[in-house]
Amino acid sequence: QTIVEGFYSRGMHSIDFSSDKLPSGIYLYKMETGTQTLIKKFITIK
């Protein structure tokens, strides 16, 4: 599932995301820049 897509100017950005519809579990998210890819996890517990 893509949460947000597009290009952003240099600097700090934040994205609000609601996990209300996701079941409990471990999820991965990926952020990419022109030179780096970052993969992290988050956990939801209902």
PDB file with one MODEL, atoms N, CA, C and O in Angstrom:
MODEL        1
ATOM      1  N   GLN A   1       0.851  -1.174   0.000  1.00  0.00           N
ATOM      2  CA  GLN A   1       0.000   0.000   0.000  1.00  0.00           C
ATOM      3  C   GLN A   1       0.892   1.231   0.000  1.00  0.00           C
ATOM      4  O   GLN A   1       1.772   1.358   0.851  1.00  0.00           O
ATOM      5  N   THR A   2       0.679   2.120  -0.927  1.00  0.00           N
ATOM      6  CA  THR A   2       1.418   3.372  -0.975  1.00  0.00           C
ATOM      7  C   THR A   2       0.671   4.416  -0.165  1.00  0.00           C
ATOM      8  O   THR A   2      -0.504   4.680  -0.417  1.00  0.00           O
ATOM      9  N   ILE A   3       1.348   5.009   0.805  1.00  0.00           N
ATOM     10  CA  ILE A   3       0.738   6.021   1.665  1.00  0.00           C
ATOM     11  C   ILE A   3       0.846   7.399   1.027  1.00  0.00           C
ATOM     12  O   ILE A   3      -0.128   8.151   0.990  1.00  0.00           O
ATOM     13  N   VAL A   4       2.022   7.724   0.531  1.00  0.00           N
ATOM     14  CA  VAL A   4       2.239   9.009  -0.128  1.00  0.00           C
ATOM     15  C   VAL A   4       3.299   8.808  -1.204  1.00  0.00           C
ATOM     16  O   VAL A   4       4.211   7.995  -1.053  1.00  0.00           O
ATOM     17  N   GLU A   5       3.166   9.549  -2.272  1.00  0.00           N
ATOM     18  CA  GLU A   5       4.107   9.420  -3.381  1.00  0.00           C
ATOM     19  C   GLU A   5       4.349  10.808  -3.943  1.00  0.00           C
ATOM     20  O   GLU A   5       3.437  11.634  -3.977  1.00  0.00           O
ATOM     21  N   GLY A   6       5.551  11.067  -4.377  1.00  0.00           N
ATOM     22  CA  GLY A   6       5.842  12.358  -4.979  1.00  0.00           C
ATOM     23  C   GLY A   6       7.231  12.829  -4.598  1.00  0.00           C
ATOM     24  O   GLY A   6       7.998  12.115  -3.950  1.00  0.00           O
ATOM     25  N   PHE A   7       7.532  14.033  -5.010  1.00  0.00           N
ATOM     26  CA  PHE A   7       8.834  14.632  -4.740  1.00  0.00           C
ATOM     27  C   PHE A   7       8.659  15.784  -3.769  1.00  0.00           C
ATOM     28  O   PHE A   7       7.697  16.547  -3.858  1.00  0.00           O
ATOM     29  N   TYR A   8       9.588  15.901  -2.852  1.00  0.00           N
ATOM     30  CA  TYR A   8       9.554  16.952  -1.836  1.00  0.00           C
ATOM     31  C   TYR A   8      10.855  17.736  -1.893  1.00  0.00           C
ATOM     32  O   TYR A   8      11.910  17.195  -2.225  1.00  0.00           O
ATOM     33  N   SER A   9      10.762  19.009  -1.566  1.00  0.00           N
ATOM     34  CA  SER A   9      11.970  19.825  -1.520  1.00  0.00           C
ATOM     35  C   SER A   9      12.834  19.380  -0.343  1.00  0.00           C
ATOM     36  O   SER A   9      12.354  18.689   0.557  1.00  0.00           O
ATOM     37  N   ARG A  10      14.068  19.762  -0.349  1.00  0.00           N
ATOM     38  CA  ARG A  10      14.991  19.418   0.720  1.00  0.00           C
ATOM     39  C   ARG A  10      14.479  19.976   2.044  1.00  0.00           C
ATOM     40  O   ARG A  10      13.921  21.073   2.085  1.00  0.00           O
ATOM     41  N   GLY A  11      14.668  19.231   3.111  1.00  0.00           N
ATOM     42  CA  GLY A  11      14.241  19.694   4.429  1.00  0.00           C
ATOM     43  C   GLY A  11      13.474  18.618   5.170  1.00  0.00           C
ATOM     44  O   GLY A  11      13.386  17.476   4.718  1.00  0.00           O
ATOM     45  N   MET A  12      12.925  18.988   6.303  1.00  0.00           N
ATOM     46  CA  MET A  12      12.169  18.047   7.133  1.00  0.00           C
ATOM     47  C   MET A  12      10.706  18.037   6.710  1.00  0.00           C
ATOM     48  O   MET A  12      10.117  19.078   6.420  1.00  0.00           O
ATOM     49  N   HIS A  13      10.139  16.845   6.682  1.00  0.00           N
ATOM     50  CA  HIS A  13       8.736  16.675   6.321  1.00  0.00           C
ATOM     51  C   HIS A  13       8.117  15.655   7.268  1.00  0.00           C
ATOM     52  O   HIS A  13       8.819  14.799   7.806  1.00  0.00           O
ATOM     53  N   SER A  14       6.817  15.741   7.472  1.00  0.00           N
ATOM     54  CA  SER A  14       6.118  14.735   8.267  1.00  0.00           C
ATOM     55  C   SER A  14       4.860  14.308   7.520  1.00  0.00           C
ATOM     56  O   SER A  14       4.274  15.080   6.761  1.00  0.00           O
ATOM     57  N   ILE A  15       4.465  13.075   7.753  1.00  0.00           N
ATOM     58  CA  ILE A  15       3.281  12.514   7.105  1.00  0.00           C
ATOM     59  C   ILE A  15       2.434  11.861   8.194  1.00  0.00           C
ATOM     60  O   ILE A  15       2.928  11.030   8.956  1.00  0.00           O
ATOM     61  N   ASP A  16       1.174  12.234   8.263  1.00  0.00           N
ATOM     62  CA  ASP A  16       0.250  11.608   9.205  1.00  0.00           C
ATOM     63  C   ASP A  16      -0.331  10.356   8.567  1.00  0.00           C
ATOM     64  O   ASP A  16      -0.732  10.362   7.403  1.00  0.00           O
ATOM     65  N   PHE A  17      -0.368   9.292   9.341  1.00  0.00           N
ATOM     66  CA  PHE A  17      -0.847   8.011   8.844  1.00  0.00           C
ATOM     67  C   PHE A  17      -1.674   7.354   9.940  1.00  0.00           C
ATOM     68  O   PHE A  17      -1.217   7.255  11.079  1.00  0.00           O
ATOM     69  N   SER A  18      -2.871   6.907   9.618  1.00  0.00           N
ATOM     70  CA  SER A  18      -3.728   6.227  10.582  1.00  0.00           C
ATOM     71  C   SER A  18      -3.640   4.720  10.366  1.00  0.00           C
ATOM     72  O   SER A  18      -3.868   4.224   9.263  1.00  0.00           O
ATOM     73  N   SER A  19      -3.308   4.009  11.423  1.00  0.00           N
ATOM     74  CA  SER A  19      -3.219   2.545  11.331  1.00  0.00           C
ATOM     75  C   SER A  19      -4.488   1.874  11.849  1.00  0.00           C
ATOM     76  O   SER A  19      -4.480   0.673  12.118  1.00  0.00           O
ATOM     77  N   ASP A  20      -5.564   2.619  11.992  1.00  0.00           N
ATOM     78  CA  ASP A  20      -6.815   2.083  12.542  1.00  0.00           C
ATOM     79  C   ASP A  20      -7.330   0.860  11.790  1.00  0.00           C
ATOM     80  O   ASP A  20      -7.888  -0.050  12.404  1.00  0.00           O
ATOM     81  N   LYS A  21      -7.154   0.825  10.486  1.00  0.00           N
ATOM     82  CA  LYS A  21      -7.710  -0.267   9.682  1.00  0.00           C
ATOM     83  C   LYS A  21      -6.749  -1.447   9.529  1.00  0.00           C
ATOM     84  O   LYS A  21      -7.098  -2.454   8.913  1.00  0.00           O
ATOM     85  N   LEU A  22      -5.552  -1.328  10.080  1.00  0.00           N
ATOM     86  CA  LEU A  22      -4.582  -2.418   9.988  1.00  0.00           C
ATOM     87  C   LEU A  22      -4.736  -3.358  11.173  1.00  0.00           C
ATOM     88  O   LEU A  22      -4.920  -2.898  12.300  1.00  0.00           O
ATOM     89  N   PRO A  23      -4.667  -4.661  10.943  1.00  0.00           N
ATOM     90  CA  PRO A  23      -4.676  -5.587  12.077  1.00  0.00           C
ATOM     91  C   PRO A  23      -3.340  -5.530  12.823  1.00  0.00           C
ATOM     92  O   PRO A  23      -2.357  -4.995  12.311  1.00  0.00           O
ATOM     93  N   SER A  24      -3.318  -6.081  14.023  1.00  0.00           N
ATOM     94  CA  SER A  24      -2.070  -6.161  14.780  1.00  0.00           C
ATOM     95  C   SER A  24      -1.015  -6.874  13.947  1.00  0.00           C
ATOM     96  O   SER A  24      -1.316  -7.843  13.248  1.00  0.00           O
ATOM     97  N   GLY A  25       0.207  -6.399  14.021  1.00  0.00           N
ATOM     98  CA  GLY A  25       1.273  -7.041  13.270  1.00  0.00           C
ATOM     99  C   GLY A  25       2.494  -6.163  13.172  1.00  0.00           C
ATOM    100  O   GLY A  25       2.536  -5.060  13.715  1.00  0.00           O
ATOM    101  N   ILE A  26       3.482  -6.670  12.473  1.00  0.00           N
ATOM    102  CA  ILE A  26       4.722  -5.948  12.209  1.00  0.00           C
ATOM    103  C   ILE A  26       4.692  -5.525  10.750  1.00  0.00           C
ATOM    104  O   ILE A  26       4.447  -6.343   9.864  1.00  0.00           O
ATOM    105  N   TYR A  27       4.939  -4.260  10.508  1.00  0.00           N
ATOM    106  CA  TYR A  27       4.883  -3.693   9.163  1.00  0.00           C
ATOM    107  C   TYR A  27       6.201  -3.007   8.842  1.00  0.00           C
ATOM    108  O   TYR A  27       6.891  -2.510   9.732  1.00  0.00           O
ATOM    109  N   LEU A  28       6.537  -2.987   7.571  1.00  0.00           N
ATOM    110  CA  LEU A  28       7.732  -2.299   7.095  1.00  0.00           C
ATOM    111  C   LEU A  28       7.321  -1.093   6.279  1.00  0.00           C
ATOM    112  O   LEU A  28       6.312  -1.118   5.574  1.00  0.00           O
ATOM    113  N   TYR A  29       8.112  -0.035   6.380  1.00  0.00           N
ATOM    114  CA  TYR A  29       7.913   1.111   5.496  1.00  0.00           C
ATOM    115  C   TYR A  29       9.244   1.490   4.875  1.00  0.00           C
ATOM    116  O   TYR A  29      10.304   1.276   5.462  1.00  0.00           O
ATOM    117  N   LYS A  30       9.175   2.051   3.691  1.00  0.00           N
ATOM    118  CA  LYS A  30      10.381   2.387   2.939  1.00  0.00           C
ATOM    119  C   LYS A  30      10.314   3.835   2.497  1.00  0.00           C
ATOM    120  O   LYS A  30       9.294   4.305   1.992  1.00  0.00           O
ATOM    121  N   MET A  31      11.427   4.537   2.698  1.00  0.00           N
ATOM    122  CA  MET A  31      11.568   5.911   2.209  1.00  0.00           C
ATOM    123  C   MET A  31      12.787   5.955   1.301  1.00  0.00           C
ATOM    124  O   MET A  31      13.835   5.392   1.614  1.00  0.00           O
ATOM    125  N   GLU A  32      12.631   6.633   0.173  1.00  0.00           N
ATOM    126  CA  GLU A  32      13.724   6.711  -0.788  1.00  0.00           C
ATOM    127  C   GLU A  32      14.040   8.158  -1.124  1.00  0.00           C
ATOM    128  O   GLU A  32      13.144   8.992  -1.255  1.00  0.00           O
ATOM    129  N   THR A  33      15.326   8.439  -1.260  1.00  0.00           N
ATOM    130  CA  THR A  33      15.779   9.721  -1.790  1.00  0.00           C
ATOM    131  C   THR A  33      16.551   9.414  -3.065  1.00  0.00           C
ATOM    132  O   THR A  33      16.605   8.264  -3.502  1.00  0.00           O
ATOM    133  N   GLY A  34      17.131  10.414  -3.643  1.00  0.00           N
ATOM    134  CA  GLY A  34      17.917  10.185  -4.846  1.00  0.00           C
ATOM    135  C   GLY A  34      19.133   9.311  -4.602  1.00  0.00           C
ATOM    136  O   GLY A  34      19.623   8.656  -5.522  1.00  0.00           O
ATOM    137  N   THR A  35      19.633   9.293  -3.347  1.00  0.00           N
ATOM    138  CA  THR A  35      20.866   8.563  -3.047  1.00  0.00           C
ATOM    139  C   THR A  35      20.722   7.516  -1.955  1.00  0.00           C
ATOM    140  O   THR A  35      21.645   6.728  -1.748  1.00  0.00           O
ATOM    141  N   GLN A  36      19.600   7.481  -1.249  1.00  0.00           N
ATOM    142  CA  GLN A  36      19.459   6.567  -0.117  1.00  0.00           C
ATOM    143  C   GLN A  36      18.093   5.891  -0.101  1.00  0.00           C
ATOM    144  O   GLN A  36      17.101   6.444  -0.577  1.00  0.00           O
ATOM    145  N   THR A  37      18.064   4.693   0.453  1.00  0.00           N
ATOM    146  CA  THR A  37      16.816   3.986   0.730  1.00  0.00           C
ATOM    147  C   THR A  37      16.846   3.571   2.192  1.00  0.00           C
ATOM    148  O   THR A  37      17.824   2.988   2.660  1.00  0.00           O
ATOM    149  N   LEU A  38      15.772   3.872   2.910  1.00  0.00           N
ATOM    150  CA  LEU A  38      15.666   3.554   4.329  1.00  0.00           C
ATOM    151  C   LEU A  38      14.449   2.663   4.535  1.00  0.00           C
ATOM    152  O   LEU A  38      13.342   3.015   4.129  1.00  0.00           O
ATOM    153  N   ILE A  39      14.652   1.516   5.162  1.00  0.00           N
ATOM    154  CA  ILE A  39      13.551   0.606   5.474  1.00  0.00           C
ATOM    155  C   ILE A  39      13.494   0.448   6.988  1.00  0.00           C
ATOM    156  O   ILE A  39      14.490   0.091   7.617  1.00  0.00           O
ATOM    157  N   LYS A  40      12.342   0.711   7.564  1.00  0.00           N
ATOM    158  CA  LYS A  40      12.128   0.613   9.010  1.00  0.00           C
ATOM    159  C   LYS A  40      10.870  -0.190   9.270  1.00  0.00           C
ATOM    160  O   LYS A  40      10.102  -0.467   8.350  1.00  0.00           O
ATOM    161  N   LYS A  41      10.660  -0.564  10.520  1.00  0.00           N
ATOM    162  CA  LYS A  41       9.453  -1.309  10.858  1.00  0.00           C
ATOM    163  C   LYS A  41       8.666  -0.562  11.920  1.00  0.00           C
ATOM    164  O   LYS A  41       9.210   0.233  12.685  1.00  0.00           O
ATOM    165  N   PHE A  42       7.371  -0.840  11.944  1.00  0.00           N
ATOM    166  CA  PHE A  42       6.533  -0.379  13.040  1.00  0.00           C
ATOM    167  C   PHE A  42       5.585  -1.504  13.418  1.00  0.00           C
ATOM    168  O   PHE A  42       5.272  -2.371  12.602  1.00  0.00           O
ATOM    169  N   ILE A  43       5.138  -1.480  14.651  1.00  0.00           N
ATOM    170  CA  ILE A  43       4.305  -2.543  15.205  1.00  0.00           C
ATOM    171  C   ILE A  43       2.976  -1.953  15.634  1.00  0.00           C
ATOM    172  O   ILE A  43       2.934  -0.905  16.278  1.00  0.00           O
ATOM    173  N   THR A  44       1.881  -2.630  15.276  1.00  0.00           N
ATOM    174  CA  THR A  44       0.570  -2.233  15.777  1.00  0.00           C
ATOM    175  C   THR A  44       0.049  -3.344  16.684  1.00  0.00           C
ATOM    176  O   THR A  44       0.165  -4.529  16.373  1.00  0.00           O
ATOM    177  N   ILE A  45      -0.520  -2.938  17.797  1.00  0.00           N
ATOM    178  CA  ILE A  45      -1.122  -3.874  18.748  1.00  0.00           C
ATOM    179  C   ILE A  45      -2.526  -3.387  19.032  1.00  0.00           C
ATOM    180  O   ILE A  45      -2.712  -2.263  19.500  1.00  0.00           O
ATOM    181  N   LYS A  46      -3.508  -4.210  18.758  1.00  0.00           N
ATOM    182  CA  LYS A  46      -4.917  -3.819  18.968  1.00  0.00           C
ATOM    183  C   LYS A  46      -5.458  -4.470  20.214  1.00  0.00           C
ATOM    184  O   LYS A  46      -6.622  -4.266  20.561  1.00  0.00           O
TER     185      LYS A  46
ENDMDL
END
